[in-house]
Amino acid sequence: MPVGFGRLRPIGRPRALFFNSVTQSESSFPRLRSKVDVEQLGDLTTKYVSGYYSSTPDQLRKRVVPPGGDDLYLFPDDTYIYYVWSDIPPATIRDKGHWVVSGNEVKLTSDPDITWNPGAERHYLLVRRRSHAQEVLAVGIDRDLPYFEQNAKDDPDFMLLIVSKTRIAGISSKDSAELKEKLMRNAWRPDFYAPEKVRRPKE
């Protein structure tokens, strides 16, 4: 289970300082909104976005019991940890590195020692459902969004919970170092992702 705080589909496909003149979030948000009633969060700060994001929030668990999940920790110092767990141990850190926020988009860049497929998406669109004013959902642009478009059908709210990561709690600067050290001590297993097991795709 998750360390610190708590997809139904396989995980798969890091911090640049510049974005295209038309960002991916600008082109992706209309696609998402066309199928589910969501809104953008406005210009966000690192302090606001920092937090623990889970692929298995309580609202999802009320309908299904996932056998595993993947969690994203965005720390206030612009670093992140991508944590993968399942019913079969061990839980592992599959990716770590630095993140940057621009508008309603978060972009991840892996550390140099991540020599395998990092699993976490490179770009996340941050939105909330209009009916959930305090909600923050991170929707991967490269894989999550196309999967959602193909499978939303008659229950887009539920499918949005399946593909996204829900912010469960913020992470303060005070608690950041201790939480990061705990995750690294308990779940950093680089030997688990040997190159012959998981090959990193070409950038």
N, C-alpha and C positions, 0 to 999 in steps of 0.2 A: 504494500500500500504506500501512498505518497508519504514522503518525509516532511515533517513540519505541519502541514495543515490537513486532502482527498480528492480508444475510440472504438468505438465499436467496429472500426475498420482499420486496415493495416496502416502503419506509419511509413512514411517514405519521403521523398524530395523536400550572406553573413553580414561590417557596418560601413556602408558607403556614405559619404558625406553629401553627395549630390543626387538629385532625382531628375528624371526627364521633365521637360517643360509641361507635359501633360502626364501627371503621375498615374501609377497603376490604380491608386484608390479612386481617382476621378473617373476612370473608365470602368472600374469594377463595381462601384457603388450602385449605379443605375441598374446593372444586371441583377444585383441582389434585391434591390428595392422593388423590382418588377414582379417578384414572387412572394415577398414577405414584407410586412409593414415595419421597416426599420428606419432609423435616422442616424445621421452622423453626429459626432460628439463635439465638433468644433475644434479649434486649434488647441492641442493638448500639450501639456508640459511633461517633462521626464518624471517629476514628482508625482503627478496624477496617474500616469500610466504604470509606474512601477507597481509590481504586485505579483501575486501567485495566481496563475490561470490554470484551470483544470478542465480536462476533456470529459469528466464525469461529475458534474454538479448534482446537487441533491434533486433538483427538478427532473433531471434525466433519470436518476436512480429510482424515482417513484414509478417509472414505467418499465424500465429494463434493469437487469443486473449485469453490468459489463464485466467481462473476464479480465480486463486490463485497461490501461489508459496511458496517456502521455500528458505531462504537466510542464508548463513553462513558467520559470521564475525570472522575472525582469527586475533586476536590482537597481537601486537608485544611483549606483556608480557607473551605470551604462553597461554592465555586464549581465549575462544571462546564463541560465542552466536549463537544459531540456532533459527531463527526467521521465524514464519509461518504466512501467511496472505492470505486473500481471499476477495471476493466481499461482504461477510457477516462478519461484525466485530464480535468479536474483533481480532486484530492481537495479537499474543502471542509469548513469548519466550518458546519454548518447551524443549529446552536443553541448557545447559551451562556447562563449565568445562575447561579442559586444553588440549592442543594439542602439538604434537611433530612431527617434520619432520625428515625422514630418507631416503636419496636418493631421489626417486621420489614419496614417499608415505607420507601421513599425517594420523596420528592416533589420534582419539578423546577419551577422558575419561571424563565421566560426573561427576559433583560435587555430593557429598553425598546427597544433598537435592533434587536431581532429582530422585524421587521414582517411577516414571511412565516410560512407554516406551518412550525413548528419541527421537525416530523418526529419527534423523540423523544417517547416517551410521557410523560405527566405523573406517573404513579405506577408504581413498580416494587415487586414483592414479592420479598424476598430469601429464598432457600431453598437447600438442597443435597440431593442424592440420598443416601440412607442408606448406599449403598455407596461414597460418596466423602466421607470425613470432613472433608477440608480444602477442599472445594469451596464456592464462593459463586456462585449463579446469580441474575441479575436478570431477573424475568419481568414484562413490562408487563401491567398489569391491564386496561386498556381494549381493547387489540387483541391482544396476544400470547396472553393466556389464552383468549379465545373461539376464536382460531385453533387453539390447541393442542387444545381440547376437541373441535373438529370433525374434527381430522386425526390425533389420537393413534393410534387404531385398534390394530394389533397390535404397534407398536413405539413405545411412549410415551417411552422413554428417548431415542431418536434425535430424535423430534419435539420433545422438551423442549430439546435442544441447538440445534435449528433456530430456535425462537422466542425463546430466552433470550439473555442476554449473560453470558459466563463471566468471572469475575475472573481475569486473567492475572497481575497483579502489583499490589502495593500502591504507593502514592505517598507518599513521606515529605515532611515539611515542607521538608527540605533541598533536595530535587530538584524541588519543586513549581513554583517560579517559573521555573526554566530550561526545564522541559518546557512549561509554558503559553506562555512567550514563543516557543518554537520552533513550537508548533502555530499560534499566531496569525500569526507571520511567514510561515509556509509555506502556510497553508490558509484564512485569513480573507479571503473574497471576497464581500462583501455584494452587489456588483453582479450576481453570479451568480444571486441569488435576487430578481430584480426583481419588484415586486408583480404585474405582469401575467403573470409566469411561475408563481409559486407564491403563492396567496392564503391568508392565515392565516384559519383558521375562527374563528367567533365563540366567545368563552369562555362 
